[in-house]
Amino acid sequence: MIVIATVWCVDPDGAVWMPKCALKLLTGYDCPGCGATRAMHAALHGNFAEALRYNFFLIAGIGYALLVAAVTWIPHLRVHKRVRSAVLGRTAAWIYITLFFVWWVVRNILGI
């Protein structure tokens, strides 16, 4: 909660003490997480279009994270075994990992 409150209260663009991406500083390339703090700040303030510009993959992944949380932590939620397997299974994990690396390459090629 403290981290979320800090990201909501402090604009990462104006705070020199906020962490910077080491990979970007060393190579000039964006990592898959570059812009995540700025994206979360924008999303917490309801600026979803801005959040998507900062880090599309992070914001798009929130829906999947909420689905995983629902299937995992809501005990009375009756979910069919196939749905639970599709959300939490090995295939879903590999798809997510693959998309993570594709995002890394695409964002640097397209400069987004």
NUKOL-315953 format. One record per residue: residue in three letters; residue number from 1; x negated, y, z of N, C-alpha, C, CB in turn. Coordinates in steps of 0.001 Angstrom, whole numbers, plus 500000, padded with zeros to 6 digits. Glycine has a CB too. Example, Ala and Ser with C-alpha at 12.3 -4.5 7.8 and 13.67 -1.06 7.14 Angstrom:
REM NUKOL-315953
{residuo->ALA&num->1&n_X->486810&n_Y->494310&n_Z->507800&ca_X->487700&ca_Y->495500&ca_Z->507800&c_X->486800&c_Y->496700&c_Z->507800&cb_X->488692&cb_Y->495527&cb_Z->509046}
{residuo->SER&num->2&n_X->487150&n_Y->497750&n_Z->507080&ca_X->486330&ca_Y->498940&ca_Z->507140&c_X->487100&c_Y->500030&c_Z->507870&cb_X->485916&cb_Y->499402&cb_Z->505725}
***
This chain:
REM NUKOL-315953
{residuo->MET&num->1&n_X->499190&n_Y->498810&n_Z->500000&ca_X->500000&ca_Y->500000&ca_Z->500000&c_X->499138&c_Y->501266&c_Z->500000&cb_X->500926&cb_Y->499992&cb_Z->501196}
{residuo->ILE&num->2&n_X->498017&n_Y->501217&n_Z->500695&ca_X->497137&ca_Y->502382&ca_Z->500773&c_X->496585&c_Y->502713&c_Z->499388&cb_X->495982&cb_Y->502129&cb_Z->501770}
{residuo->VAL&num->3&n_X->496215&n_Y->501679&n_Z->498635&ca_X->495675&ca_Y->501899&ca_Z->497293&c_X->496742&c_Y->502527&c_Z->496399&cb_X->495167&cb_Y->500569&cb_Z->496680}
{residuo->ILE&num->4&n_X->497961&n_Y->502003&n_Z->496459&ca_X->499043&ca_Y->502544&ca_Z->495633&c_X->499334&c_Y->503991&c_Z->496021&cb_X->500318&cb_Y->501683&cb_Z->495775}
{residuo->ALA&num->5&n_X->499371&n_Y->504276&n_Z->497321&ca_X->499615&ca_Y->505646&ca_Z->497780&c_X->498504&c_Y->506582&c_Z->497304&cb_X->499724&cb_Y->505689&cb_Z->499319}
{residuo->THR&num->6&n_X->497262&n_Y->506109&n_Z->497348&ca_X->496139&ca_Y->506935&ca_Z->496896&c_X->496248&c_Y->507210&c_Z->495404&cb_X->494797&cb_Y->506251&cb_Z->497213}
{residuo->VAL&num->7&n_X->496559&n_Y->506183&n_Z->494617&ca_X->496683&ca_Y->506364&ca_Z->493167&c_X->497858&c_Y->507280&c_Z->492842&cb_X->496858&cb_Y->505002&cb_Z->492462}
{residuo->TRP&num->8&n_X->498914&n_Y->507221&n_Z->493638&ca_X->500059&ca_Y->508099&ca_Z->493404&c_X->499712&c_Y->509549&c_Z->493742&cb_X->501267&cb_Y->507635&cb_Z->494232}
{residuo->CYS&num->9&n_X->498990&n_Y->509757&n_Z->494829&ca_X->498690&ca_Y->511116&ca_Z->495309&c_X->497550&c_Y->511791&c_Z->494557&cb_X->498351&cb_Y->511072&cb_Z->496774}
{residuo->VAL&num->10&n_X->496562&n_Y->511022&n_Z->494123&ca_X->495341&ca_Y->511607&ca_Z->493550&c_X->495308&c_Y->511357&c_Z->492047&cb_X->494069&cb_Y->511015&cb_Z->494227}
{residuo->ASP&num->11&n_X->495160&n_Y->512432&n_Z->491285&ca_X->495030&ca_Y->512318&ca_Z->489834&c_X->493604&c_Y->511861&c_Z->489520&cb_X->495362&cb_Y->513681&cb_Z->489120}
{residuo->PRO&num->12&n_X->493431&n_Y->510656&n_Z->488962&ca_X->492089&ca_Y->510127&ca_Z->488693&c_X->491269&c_Y->510995&c_Z->487735&cb_X->492201&cb_Y->508736&cb_Z->488126}
{residuo->ASP&num->13&n_X->491936&n_Y->511741&n_Z->486855&ca_X->491198&ca_Y->512606&ca_Z->485934&c_X->490496&c_Y->513745&c_Z->486657&cb_X->492135&cb_Y->513170&cb_Z->484885}
{residuo->GLY&num->14&n_X->491074&n_Y->514211&n_Z->487757&ca_X->490500&ca_Y->515350&ca_Z->488455&c_X->489651&c_Y->514998&c_Z->489662&cb_X->491577&cb_Y->516246&cb_Z->488880}
{residuo->ALA&num->15&n_X->489634&n_Y->513729&n_Z->490056&ca_X->488901&ca_Y->513315&ca_Z->491255&c_X->487552&c_Y->512718&c_Z->490864&cb_X->489725&cb_Y->512293&cb_Z->492077}
{residuo->VAL&num->16&n_X->486476&n_Y->513434&n_Z->491179&ca_X->485146&ca_Y->512955&ca_Z->490803&c_X->484727&c_Y->511730&c_Z->491606&cb_X->484126&cb_Y->514058&cb_Z->490988}
{residuo->TRP&num->17&n_X->485357&n_Y->511502&n_Z->492761&ca_X->484978&ca_Y->510374&ca_Z->493614&c_X->485651&c_Y->509065&c_Z->493205&cb_X->485317&cb_Y->510685&cb_Z->495050}
{residuo->MET&num->18&n_X->486620&n_Y->509126&n_Z->492281&ca_X->487266&ca_Y->507889&ca_Z->491829&c_X->486261&c_Y->507071&c_Z->491035&cb_X->488534&cb_Y->508193&cb_Z->490969}
{residuo->PRO&num->19&n_X->486303&n_Y->505746&n_Z->491167&ca_X->485321&ca_Y->504900&ca_Z->490479&c_X->485421&c_Y->505008&c_Z->488962&cb_X->485500&cb_Y->503453&cb_Z->490896}
{residuo->LYS&num->20&n_X->484287&n_Y->504935&n_Z->488327&ca_X->484197&ca_Y->504947&ca_Z->486867&c_X->483806&c_Y->503542&c_Z->486388&cb_X->483158&cb_Y->506020&cb_Z->486373}
{residuo->CYS&num->21&n_X->484118&n_Y->503240&n_Z->485157&ca_X->483819&ca_Y->501923&ca_Z->484602&c_X->482322&c_Y->501807&c_Z->484301&cb_X->484653&cb_Y->501669&cb_Z->483320}
{residuo->ALA&num->22&n_X->481681&n_Y->500831&n_Z->484925&ca_X->480240&ca_Y->500619&ca_Z->484724&c_X->479940&c_Y->500195&c_Z->483288&cb_X->479710&cb_Y->499557&cb_Z->485706}
{residuo->LEU&num->23&n_X->480780&n_Y->499342&n_Z->482707&ca_X->480559&ca_Y->498894&ca_Z->481331&c_X->480628&c_Y->500075&c_Z->480362&cb_X->481596&cb_Y->497822&cb_Z->480939}
{residuo->LYS&num->24&n_X->481597&n_Y->500946&n_Z->480546&ca_X->481731&ca_Y->502116&ca_Z->479667&c_X->480534&c_Y->503053&c_Z->479839&cb_X->483052&cb_Y->502874&cb_Z->479963}
{residuo->LEU&num->25&n_X->480081&n_Y->503237&n_Z->481075&ca_X->478923&ca_Y->504101&ca_Z->481316&c_X->477660&c_Y->503536&c_Z->480674&cb_X->478705&cb_Y->504287&cb_Z->482819}
{residuo->LEU&num->26&n_X->477508&n_Y->502203&n_Z->480691&ca_X->476303&ca_Y->501568&ca_Z->480142&c_X->476338&c_Y->501406&c_Z->478625&cb_X->476107&cb_Y->500219&cb_Z->480777}
{residuo->THR&num->27&n_X->477515&n_Y->501068&n_Z->478078&ca_X->477586&ca_Y->500713&ca_Z->476658&c_X->478365&c_Y->501707&c_Z->475800&cb_X->478206&cb_Y->499365&cb_Z->476517}
{residuo->GLY&num->28&n_X->479249&n_Y->502461&n_Z->476417&ca_X->480118&ca_Y->503344&ca_Z->475660&c_X->481393&c_Y->502668&c_Z->475187&cb_X->479380&cb_Y->503887&cb_Z->474486}
{residuo->TYR&num->29&n_X->481508&n_Y->501369&n_Z->475416&ca_X->482708&ca_Y->500621&ca_Z->475030&c_X->483669&c_Y->500522&c_Z->476208&cb_X->482334&cb_Y->499210&cb_Z->474524}
{residuo->ASP&num->30&n_X->484962&n_Y->500505&n_Z->475885&ca_X->485982&ca_Y->500320&ca_Z->476908&c_X->486088&c_Y->498850&c_Z->477275&cb_X->487341&cb_Y->500854&cb_Z->476428}
{residuo->CYS&num->31&n_X->486204&n_Y->498569&n_Z->478559&ca_X->486499&ca_Y->497204&ca_Z->479002&c_X->488022&c_Y->497036&c_Z->478971&cb_X->485913&cb_Y->496919&cb_Z->480453}
{residuo->PRO&num->32&n_X->488547&n_Y->495838&n_Z->479154&ca_X->489996&ca_Y->495662&ca_Z->479127&c_X->490715&c_Y->496455&c_Z->480226&cb_X->490331&cb_Y->494193&cb_Z->479261}
{residuo->GLY&num->33&n_X->490012&n_Y->496775&n_Z->481297&ca_X->490635&ca_Y->497495&ca_Z->482402&c_X->490452&c_Y->498998&c_Z->482360&cb_X->490104&cb_Y->496988&cb_Z->483675}
{residuo->CYS&num->34&n_X->489676&n_Y->499507&n_Z->481402&ca_X->489448&ca_Y->500949&ca_Z->481331&c_X->490774&c_Y->501690&c_Z->481217&cb_X->488535&cb_Y->501297&cb_Z->480140}
{residuo->GLY&num->35&n_X->490928&n_Y->502692&n_Z->482031&ca_X->492151&ca_Y->503477&ca_Z->482046&c_X->493219&c_Y->502938&c_Z->482969&cb_X->492696&cb_Y->503567&cb_Z->480682}
{residuo->ALA&num->36&n_X->492923&n_Y->501850&n_Z->483689&ca_X->493933&ca_Y->501228&ca_Z->484548&c_X->494382&c_Y->502149&c_Z->485670&cb_X->493397&cb_Y->499941&cb_Z->485134}
{residuo->THR&num->37&n_X->493457&n_Y->502845&n_Z->486302&ca_X->493828&ca_Y->503736&ca_Z->487403&c_X->494665&c_Y->504897&c_Z->486881&cb_X->492571&cb_Y->504264&cb_Z->488127}
{residuo->ARG&num->38&n_X->494253&n_Y->505474&n_Z->485757&ca_X->495026&ca_Y->506561&ca_Z->485162&c_X->496397&c_Y->506069&c_Z->484697&cb_X->494259&cb_Y->507179&cb_Z->483986}
{residuo->ALA&num->39&n_X->496450&n_Y->504843&n_Z->484166&ca_X->497729&ca_Y->504266&ca_Z->483724&c_X->498664&c_Y->504056&c_Z->484909&cb_X->497497&cb_Y->502928&cb_Z->482991}
{residuo->MET&num->40&n_X->498129&n_Y->503547&n_Z->486003&ca_X->498964&ca_Y->503330&ca_Z->487190&c_X->499444&c_Y->504661&c_Z->487762&cb_X->498187&cb_Y->502542&cb_Z->488263}
{residuo->HIS&num->41&n_X->498581&n_Y->505665&n_Z->487767&ca_X->498972&ca_Y->506995&ca_Z->488247&c_X->500127&c_Y->507532&c_Z->487399&cb_X->497763&cb_Y->507975&cb_Z->488205}
{residuo->ALA&num->42&n_X->500003&n_Y->507431&n_Z->486096&ca_X->501056&ca_Y->507913&ca_Z->485193&c_X->502344&c_Y->507105&c_Z->485382&cb_X->500586&cb_Y->507829&cb_Z->483720}
{residuo->ALA&num->43&n_X->502232&n_Y->505786&n_Z->485482&ca_X->503413&ca_Y->504935&ca_Z->485650&c_X->504123&c_Y->505223&c_Z->486970&cb_X->503018&cb_Y->503456&cb_Z->485582}
{residuo->LEU&num->44&n_X->503355&n_Y->505417&n_Z->488033&ca_X->503959&ca_Y->505719&ca_Z->489336&c_X->504701&c_Y->507052&c_Z->489328&cb_X->502888&cb_Y->505736&cb_Z->490421}
{residuo->HIS&num->45&n_X->504335&n_Y->507934&n_Z->488412&ca_X->505019&ca_Y->509217&ca_Z->488278&c_X->506082&c_Y->509190&c_Z->487178&cb_X->504008&cb_Y->510314&cb_Z->487991}
{residuo->GLY&num->46&n_X->506355&n_Y->507998&n_Z->486621&ca_X->507401&ca_Y->507841&ca_Z->485624&c_X->506999&c_Y->508203&c_Z->484209&cb_X->508552&cb_Y->508652&cb_Z->486007}
{residuo->ASN&num->47&n_X->505730&n_Y->508440&n_Z->483975&ca_X->505239&ca_Y->508786&ca_Z->482640&c_X->504758&c_Y->507520&c_Z->481923&cb_X->504089&cb_Y->509835&cb_Z->482727}
{residuo->PHE&num->48&n_X->505704&n_Y->506700&n_Z->481492&ca_X->505342&ca_Y->505401&ca_Z->480937&c_X->504672&c_Y->505487&c_Z->479575&cb_X->506557&cb_Y->504545&cb_Z->480834}
{residuo->ALA&num->49&n_X->505046&n_Y->506457&n_Z->478759&ca_X->504381&ca_Y->506618&ca_Z->477454&c_X->502910&c_Y->506974&c_Z->477663&cb_X->505089&cb_Y->507715&cb_Z->476599}
{residuo->GLU&num->50&n_X->502641&n_Y->507852&n_Z->478607&ca_X->501260&ca_Y->508218&ca_Z->478930&c_X->500507&c_Y->507015&c_Z->479494&cb_X->501229&cb_Y->509388&cb_Z->479937}
{residuo->ALA&num->51&n_X->501175&n_Y->506251&n_Z->480356&ca_X->500556&ca_Y->505061&ca_Z->480944&c_X->500174&c_Y->504055&c_Z->479861&cb_X->501505&cb_Y->504408&cb_Z->481961}
{residuo->LEU&num->52&n_X->501037&n_Y->503877&n_Z->478869&ca_X->500738&ca_Y->502960&ca_Z->477769&c_X->499534&c_Y->503435&c_Z->476965&cb_X->501955&cb_Y->502813&cb_Z->476852}
{residuo->ARG&num->53&n_X->499381&n_Y->504741&n_Z->476800&ca_X->498222&ca_Y->505269&ca_Z->476071&c_X->496924&c_Y->505010&c_Z->476840&cb_X->498393&cb_Y->506780&cb_Z->475816}
{residuo->TYR&num->54&n_X->496978&n_Y->505072&n_Z->478164&ca_X->495770&ca_Y->504833&ca_Z->478956&c_X->495353&c_Y->503363&c_Z->478927&cb_X->495992&cb_Y->505278&cb_Z->480399}
{residuo->ASN&num->55&n_X->496307&n_Y->502451&n_Z->479130&ca_X->495974&ca_Y->501025&ca_Z->479108&c_X->497236&c_Y->500225&c_Z->478805&cb_X->495345&cb_Y->500572&cb_Z->480465}
{residuo->PHE&num->56&n_X->497437&n_Y->499950&n_Z->477529&ca_X->498630&ca_Y->499240&ca_Z->477071&c_X->498743&c_Y->497860&c_Z->477709&cb_X->498614&cb_Y->499108&cb_Z->475554}
{residuo->PHE&num->57&n_X->497645&n_Y->497131&n_Z->477758&ca_X->497686&ca_Y->495749&ca_Z->478245&c_X->498105&c_Y->495688&c_Z->479711&cb_X->496319&cb_Y->495081&cb_Z->478066}
{residuo->LEU&num->58&n_X->497628&n_Y->496608&n_Z->480516&ca_X->497992&ca_Y->496623&ca_Z->481937&c_X->499486&c_Y->496861&c_Z->482105&cb_X->497196&cb_Y->497702&cb_Z->482690}
{residuo->ILE&num->59&n_X->500007&n_Y->497858&n_Z->481437&ca_X->501421&ca_Y->498201&ca_Z->481583&c_X->502301&c_Y->497099&c_Z->480997&cb_X->501725&cb_Y->499551&cb_Z->480899}
{residuo->ALA&num->60&n_X->501920&n_Y->496545&n_Z->479853&ca_X->502687&ca_Y->495450&ca_Z->479255&c_X->502655&c_Y->494209&c_Z->480145&cb_X->502139&cb_Y->495112&cb_Z->477859}
{residuo->GLY&num->61&n_X->501553&n_Y->494012&n_Z->480866&ca_X->501420&ca_Y->492851&ca_Z->481742&c_X->502212&c_Y->492936&c_Z->483030&cb_X->500002&cb_Y->492651&cb_Z->482073}
{residuo->ILE&num->62&n_X->502716&n_Y->494121&n_Z->483367&ca_X->503499&ca_Y->494271&ca_Z->484595&c_X->504754&c_Y->493406&c_Z->484554&cb_X->503879&cb_Y->495741&cb_Z->484810}
{residuo->GLY&num->63&n_X->505397&n_Y->493331&n_Z->483394&ca_X->506585&ca_Y->492484&ca_Z->483257&c_X->506270&c_Y->491026&c_Z->483539&cb_X->507173&cb_Y->492620&cb_Z->481862}
{residuo->TYR&num->64&n_X->505170&n_Y->490557&n_Z->483006&ca_X->504763&ca_Y->489168&ca_Z->483261&c_X->504427&c_Y->488974&c_Z->484746&cb_X->503540&cb_Y->488786&cb_Z->482377}
{residuo->ALA&num->65&n_X->503752&n_Y->489936&n_Z->485337&ca_X->503406&ca_Y->489839&ca_Z->486763&c_X->504661&c_Y->489783&c_Z->487631&cb_X->502527&cb_Y->491032&cb_Z->487186}
{residuo->LEU&num->66&n_X->505671&n_Y->490567&n_Z->487291&ca_X->506928&ca_Y->490538&ca_Z->488042&c_X->507634&c_Y->489194&c_Z->487880&cb_X->507852&cb_Y->491676&cb_Z->487585}
{residuo->LEU&num->67&n_X->507569&n_Y->488625&n_Z->486685&ca_X->508167&ca_Y->487310&ca_Z->486442&c_X->507457&c_Y->486238&c_Z->487262&cb_X->508111&cb_Y->486957&cb_Z->484942}
{residuo->VAL&num->68&n_X->506136&n_Y->486272&n_Z->487272&ca_X->505361&ca_Y->485318&ca_Z->488082&c_X->505717&c_Y->485471&c_Z->489554&cb_X->503838&cb_Y->485526&cb_Z->487874}
{residuo->ALA&num->69&n_X->505801&n_Y->486707&n_Z->490029&ca_X->506144&ca_Y->486956&ca_Z->491431&c_X->507535&c_Y->486409&c_Z->491755&cb_X->506080&cb_Y->488466&cb_Z->491741}
{residuo->ALA&num->70&n_X->508488&n_Y->486635&n_Z->490873&ca_X->509850&ca_Y->486156&ca_Z->491114&c_X->509898&c_Y->484634&c_Z->491178&cb_X->510793&cb_Y->486663&cb_Z->490021}
{residuo->VAL&num->71&n_X->509258&n_Y->483979&n_Z->490231&ca_X->509272&ca_Y->482512&ca_Z->490185&c_X->508531&c_Y->481925&c_Z->491399&cb_X->508627&cb_Y->482006&cb_Z->488864}
{residuo->THR&num->72&n_X->507502&n_Y->482608&n_Z->491853&ca_X->506675&ca_Y->482102&ca_Z->492941&c_X->507247&c_Y->482401&c_Z->494319&cb_X->505299&cb_Y->482679&cb_Z->492839}
{residuo->TRP&num->73&n_X->507705&n_Y->483624&n_Z->494526&ca_X->507993&ca_Y->484064&ca_Z->495897&c_X->509459&c_Y->484129&c_Z->496285&cb_X->507410&cb_Y->485385&cb_Z->496100}
{residuo->ILE&num->74&n_X->510356&n_Y->483985&n_Z->495349&ca_X->511771&ca_Y->484028&ca_Z->495719&c_X->512262&c_Y->482588&c_Z->495807&cb_X->512623&cb_Y->484864&cb_Z->494683}
{residuo->PRO&num->75&n_X->512321&n_Y->482060&n_Z->497038&ca_X->512623&ca_Y->480632&ca_Z->497204&c_X->514027&c_Y->480239&c_Z->496757&cb_X->512446&cb_Y->480247&cb_Z->498639}
{residuo->HIS&num->76&n_X->514999&n_Y->481102&n_Z->496906&ca_X->516358&ca_Y->480729&ca_Z->496533&c_X->516642&c_Y->480919&c_Z->495045&cb_X->517342&cb_Y->481533&cb_Z->497337}
{residuo->LEU&num->77&n_X->515656&n_Y->481425&n_Z->494315&ca_X->515815&ca_Y->481586&ca_Z->492873&c_X->515692&c_Y->480209&c_Z->492229&cb_X->514754&cb_Y->482587&cb_Z->492285}
{residuo->ARG&num->78&n_X->516787&n_Y->479730&n_Z->491686&ca_X->516771&ca_Y->478403&ca_Z->491068&c_X->516293&c_Y->478533&c_Z->489635&cb_X->518176&cb_Y->477737&cb_Z->491121}
{residuo->VAL&num->79&n_X->515117&n_Y->478033&n_Z->489426&ca_X->514514&ca_Y->478106&ca_Z->488105&c_X->514287&c_Y->476682&c_Z->487616&cb_X->513176&cb_Y->478921&cb_Z->488129}
{residuo->HIS&num->80&n_X->514678&n_Y->476440&n_Z->486394&ca_X->514470&ca_Y->475120&ca_Z->485796&c_X->512978&c_Y->474816&c_Z->485742&cb_X->515093&cb_Y->475049&cb_Z->484376}
{residuo->LYS&num->81&n_X->512622&n_Y->473548&n_Z->485860&ca_X->511208&ca_Y->473142&ca_Z->485875&c_X->510462&c_Y->473607&c_Z->484625&cb_X->511100&cb_Y->471624&cb_Z->486000}
{residuo->ARG&num->82&n_X->511134&n_Y->473583&n_Z->483480&ca_X->510474&ca_Y->474005&ca_Z->482241&c_X->510165&c_Y->475503&c_Z->482260&cb_X->511352&cb_Y->473666&cb_Z->481028}
{residuo->VAL&num->83&n_X->511061&n_Y->476284&n_Z->482824&ca_X->510824&ca_Y->477730&ca_Z->482921&c_X->509662&c_Y->477989&c_Z->483865&cb_X->512098&cb_Y->478474&cb_Z->483410}
{residuo->ARG&num->84&n_X->509681&n_Y->477339&n_Z->485026&ca_X->508600&ca_Y->477491&ca_Z->486001&c_X->507266&c_Y->477070&c_Z->485371&cb_X->508890&cb_Y->476650&cb_Z->487278}
{residuo->SER&num->85&n_X->507257&n_Y->475974&n_Z->484638&ca_X->506045&ca_Y->475499&ca_Z->483985&c_X->505579&c_Y->476470&c_Z->482907&cb_X->506278&cb_Y->474120&cb_Z->483382}
{residuo->ALA&num->86&n_X->506529&n_Y->477037&n_Z->482161&ca_X->506168&ca_Y->477988&ca_Z->481106&c_X->505557&c_Y->479254&c_Z->481683&cb_X->507391&cb_Y->478340&cb_Z->480268}
{residuo->VAL&num->87&n_X->506060&n_Y->479702&n_Z->482824&ca_X->505567&ca_Y->480937&ca_Z->483436&c_X->504254&c_Y->480714&c_Z->484178&cb_X->506610&cb_Y->481504&cb_Z->484390}
{residuo->LEU&num->88&n_X->504158&n_Y->479609&n_Z->484897&ca_X->503000&ca_Y->479371&ca_Z->485756&c_X->502016&c_Y->478333&c_Z->485221&cb_X->503469&cb_Y->478943&cb_Z->487097}
{residuo->GLY&num->89&n_X->502326&n_Y->477735&n_Z->484101&ca_X->501517&ca_Y->476632&ca_Z->483597&c_X->500194&c_Y->477040&c_Z->482968&cb_X->502297&cb_Y->475877&cb_Z->482607}
{residuo->ARG&num->90&n_X->499433&n_Y->476028&n_Z->482635&ca_X->498111&ca_Y->476208&ca_Z->482036&c_X->498195&c_Y->476936&c_Z->480691&cb_X->497428&cb_Y->474852&cb_Z->481854}
{residuo->THR&num->91&n_X->499211&n_Y->476622&n_Z->479894&ca_X->499355&ca_Y->477266&ca_Z->478590&c_X->499557&c_Y->478766&c_Z->478748&cb_X->500527&cb_Y->476654&cb_Z->477813}
{residuo->ALA&num->92&n_X->500400&n_Y->479154&n_Z->479697&ca_X->500629&ca_Y->480585&ca_Z->479946&c_X->499335&c_Y->481266&c_Z->480371&cb_X->501715&cb_Y->480785&cb_Z->481027}
{residuo->ALA&num->93&n_X->498563&n_Y->480600&n_Z->481202&ca_X->497287&ca_Y->481176&ca_Z->481647&c_X->496333&c_Y->481364&c_Z->480476&cb_X->496636&cb_Y->480284&cb_Z->482713}
{residuo->TRP&num->94&n_X->496259&n_Y->480368&n_Z->479595&ca_X->495363&ca_Y->480484&ca_Z->478434&c_X->495838&c_Y->481562&c_Z->477465&cb_X->495262&cb_Y->479140&cb_Z->477703}
{residuo->ILE&num->95&n_X->497138&n_Y->481689&n_Z->477304&ca_X->497672&ca_Y->482751&ca_Z->476436&c_X->497296&c_Y->484110&c_Z->477012&cb_X->499223&cb_Y->482631&cb_Z->476288}
{residuo->TYR&num->96&n_X->497463&n_Y->484272&n_Z->478312&ca_X->497128&ca_Y->485545&ca_Z->478954&c_X->495638&c_Y->485856&c_Z->478816&cb_X->497524&cb_Y->485516&cb_Z->480438}
{residuo->ILE&num->97&n_X->494789&n_Y->484872&n_Z->479060&ca_X->493336&ca_Y->485071&ca_Z->478950&c_X->492958&c_Y->485426&c_Z->477512&cb_X->492571&cb_Y->483797&cb_Z->479409}
{residuo->THR&num->98&n_X->493548&n_Y->484726&n_Z->476550&ca_X->493266&ca_Y->485005&ca_Z->475138&c_X->493689&c_Y->486427&c_Z->474778&cb_X->493988&cb_Y->483987&cb_Z->474229}
{residuo->LEU&num->99&n_X->494897&n_Y->486813&n_Z->475191&ca_X->495370&ca_Y->488173&ca_Z->474913&c_X->494489&c_Y->489227&c_Z->475572&cb_X->496808&cb_Y->488336&cb_Z->475386}
{residuo->PHE&num->100&n_X->493982&n_Y->488911&n_Z->476765&ca_X->493077&ca_Y->489807&ca_Z->477478&c_X->491842&c_Y->490097&c_Z->476635&cb_X->492670&cb_Y->489201&cb_Z->478832}
{residuo->PHE&num->101&n_X->491220&n_Y->489067&n_Z->476074&ca_X->490022&ca_Y->489261&ca_Z->475258&c_X->490336&c_Y->489878&c_Z->473896&cb_X->489310&cb_Y->487936&cb_Z->475064}
{residuo->VAL&num->102&n_X->491481&n_Y->489532&n_Z->473327&ca_X->491898&ca_Y->490162&ca_Z->472068&c_X->492097&c_Y->491656&c_Z->472298&cb_X->493207&cb_Y->489510&cb_Z->471519}
{residuo->TRP&num->103&n_X->492749&n_Y->492013&n_Z->473405&ca_X->492939&ca_Y->493425&ca_Z->473749&c_X->491591&c_Y->494138&c_Z->473867&cb_X->493730&cb_Y->493559&cb_Z->475069}
{residuo->TRP&num->104&n_X->490619&n_Y->493497&n_Z->474481&ca_X->489294&ca_Y->494084&ca_Z->474665&c_X->488675&c_Y->494445&c_Z->473307&cb_X->488372&cb_Y->493106&cb_Z->475436}
{residuo->VAL&num->105&n_X->488748&n_Y->493523&n_Z->472365&ca_X->488165&ca_Y->493744&ca_Z->471042&c_X->488972&c_Y->494783&c_Z->470264&cb_X->488098&cb_Y->492422&cb_Z->470254}
{residuo->VAL&num->106&n_X->490286&n_Y->494626&n_Z->470235&ca_X->491148&ca_Y->495516&ca_Z->469449&c_X->491049&c_Y->496957&c_Z->469937&cb_X->492604&cb_Y->495043&cb_Z->469514}
{residuo->ARG&num->107&n_X->491039&n_Y->497160&n_Z->471244&ca_X->491017&ca_Y->498544&ca_Z->471746&c_X->489711&c_Y->499242&c_Z->471373&cb_X->491205&cb_Y->498565&cb_Z->473277}
{residuo->ASN&num->108&n_X->488622&n_Y->498491&n_Z->471237&ca_X->487357&ca_Y->499103&ca_Z->470844&c_X->487252&c_Y->499315&c_Z->469334&cb_X->486204&cb_Y->498246&cb_Z->471319}
{residuo->ILE&num->109&n_X->487824&n_Y->498405&n_Z->468557&ca_X->487825&ca_Y->498565&ca_Z->467100&c_X->488703&c_Y->499746&c_Z->466694&cb_X->488314&cb_Y->497273&cb_Z->466411}
{residuo->LEU&num->110&n_X->489886&n_Y->499832&n_Z->467290&ca_X->490836&ca_Y->500885&ca_Z->466938&c_X->490622&c_Y->502171&c_Z->467724&cb_X->492238&cb_Y->500396&cb_Z->467156}
{residuo->GLY&num->111&n_X->489786&n_Y->502115&n_Z->468752&ca_X->489519&ca_Y->503301&ca_Z->469561&c_X->490690&c_Y->503718&c_Z->470434&cb_X->489141&cb_Y->504438&cb_Z->468674}
{residuo->ILE&num->112&n_X->491448&n_Y->502720&n_Z->470922&ca_X->492608&ca_Y->503051&ca_Z->471790&c_X->492349&c_Y->502699&c_Z->473235&cb_X->493865&cb_Y->502322&cb_Z->471314}
***
